[in-house]
């Protein structure tokens, strides 16, 4: 449960918010002013009761027969995701994954702006990735302080993750998005979001073996 | 629950397998032959009972006082993840994210090899990303068939995801790793793994707002 402005929002609802937002913006672009919970449910393949509960969390009230004002829902959801103000972040680790995140179109409209990139490798310092000049890691604290940055995105190799995370926290970072395949050991005060590509692939891999086995058995019978 | 070789393995166990594997390989590299469940539990910050249950799923039996043979555990876990044979995959969408995945060091030892890259954009065809020449999407079916590929990784924009996924399935793809911020509508026969970066960022964002609010309230009191 996440509490924002004294409203408690379940985490699964937060996770669905970006999908709602995407859809609502598509409807807004087509000039549509109202949207019903039924339409949202159909297009996102959710149960209408689920959509109604999620919408209740936004504080936006629907109107009988017509539904919700699209613009009102967009503003409310963006507010709860903190996407009404762009969130500035720094990125540590100027490799391929770092470049991908900087260039990721999906973030464009979702309030994430990567403003600085740091790397320990002296050979990378001064070069550009995604239009951002790579800075030496020693300048991290200065940048975090100067621009009041709260979020660091970590895309370094596993063995370097803990040490750069500690540097970031010491510099004043409050939230870390960790792409390194390594669990970070930090104070409970720090919000950590982990995206582990290897674990995701493991899941796909195992499910697929299971599935292909089943098919073989069916065909063998 | 995933069933492989008639052994049922819970999904959370599958998700922990890559972390075990990483740790076991580190121990093997240091020349260590045996490992205890207690050591595994301590290093991965898991409960020993959890580790014992996970190890039971591998079918490897521990020896009293000394624990498990590291090499046996590595082989067993790699087998259940299908990583004892490298899995070949194709990638659709030759953008930054595609390049990142091709260059991602984390996959190197985890049995995923991207052997071909496709893109709809004629201007990209013939260029290289991560050392692989980009092919036209029309050649997808031929490649899937020729090399017996089961997995497609989709890194195209949201609006193109459904159509390229359908092409892949028609070509014989059985498992899709979808990075496009879009739910795919495919036959139940297809295994889909979704990695949605925007949703992960939404979660981090909302947790952080919640957390900063709390801190403000504590400080204000």
Interface residues (C-beta under 8 A of the other chain):
Chain A: X2 X3 X4 X5 X9 X11 X14 X15 X17 X18 X19 X22 X44 X45 X80 X81 X82 X83 X87 X95 X96 X97 X99 X100 X101 X102 X103 X104 X105 X106 X107 X110 X111 X112 X130 X150 X151 X157 X158 X174 X175 X177 X181 X183 X189 X191 X193 X195 X196 X197 X198 X199 X200 X201 X202 X203 X204 X205 X206 X207 X208 X209 X210 X211 X212 X213 X214
Chain B: X2 X3 X4 X5 X9 X11 X14 X15 X17 X18 X19 X22 X44 X45 X80 X81 X82 X83 X87 X95 X96 X97 X99 X100 X101 X102 X103 X104 X105 X106 X107 X110 X111 X112 X130 X150 X151 X157 X158 X174 X175 X177 X181 X183 X185 X189 X191 X193 X195 X196 X197 X198 X199 X200 X201 X202 X203 X204 X205 X206 X207 X208 X209 X210 X211 X212 X213 X214
